[in-house]
């Protein structure tokens, strides 16, 4: 029983770290975003930081949970209707998703 709880917490932690840290160190990309060639950037077009990603991922998750999932539905409509394609979590964190490539070279992205 204890090992099951431990394994779930380990999976949750790795998902948390993946969603927060990878876009910070990899110029706004996650593995999936790299494949589809889009990335997360700040509203000013700059790279995202810890605060921004925490707001985007965790605070937005709390908002979605408190609205019992209605926030997710509203976000889907926002992405479909709005010209800038920003959802609720983008407004909370001050981010947007762009197809513009990162200006750093691959070697600089990891330094």
N, C-alpha and C positions, 0 to 999 in steps of 0.2 A: 504494500500500500504506500509506504513512504517513498519508495523508489519511483512510483508513478507520478506522485506529486513533484518530486525533485526533477524528473525528466520534463514535465510540463513547464516548470519554472525555467529550466535551462533553455527550452525551446522559445519561451516568451522573451527571455533575456536576449537570446541571439537575434530574434526578430526585431526587438527594440534597438539593439546596437546596429543592425543592418540598416534599418530605416532612418536612423539618426546620423550615424557616423559615416557611412559610405558616401552619401551625397556631399558631405563636408569635405572629405579627403579626395573625392573623385570629381570635383568640378560640377556638382549638381546631378550627377548620374547615379543610378543604381544599375544593376545588371540588366533589368528589363528596359529601363529608359535608354540605356546604351544601345540595345538591340533596335529599338524603334526610333532612335536618334532624336530624343528630346531630353531636356534636363530642367531642373528646378533652379531658378535664379531669384534674387531679391528684386523688389519692385524697381530698384535703380539699375537693374541689369547686372549687378555684381554677384559674386559667389555667396552662397548661404553659409551661415555660421551655426554654432551650437544653439544659441537662443532661438534663432529662426526655425531650425528644424524641430526643436522641442515644442515650440508653439504650433508648428504645422502638423506634427504627428500626434503629440500627446494631448495638448489642450483641445485641439479639434476633435479628438476621439472622445473626450469628456463631453464636449458640446453635443456631438452626435448621440452619445448614450443618454444624456439628459433629455434630449428631444425624442427619445424612443425610436430613433432611426429616421424620423421625418427630416432631419437635417441632411441626411445622406440623399434622400429623394430630391430635396430642394437643390442640393449641390449638383446632382445629375442634370436637373433642368437648367441650372445656371450655366453649366459647361455646354449644354446643347443650344442654349438661346443666346447667351452673351457673346459679343464679338471678341472680347479678350479671353474667353474660355476660363475665367477664374471662378473657383468654387469657394465655399465658405472657409475651408481651411487655408486657402490662399489669402483671403482677406484678413483672417486672424493673424497670419504670420507675415503678411506683406510680401508675398511671393507670387510668381506665375511660372508657367511651363512654357519653354520656348524650343524651337527647332534650331536656333542659332548654335553653332558649335562653340565649344570652349576655346578661348583664345590662348590657353596654355598649351605647350607641347606635352605629349604623353609623359615625358620624363619629369616635367615640372609639376604635373598634377599630383604626384605622390611625394613631393618634397615639401 
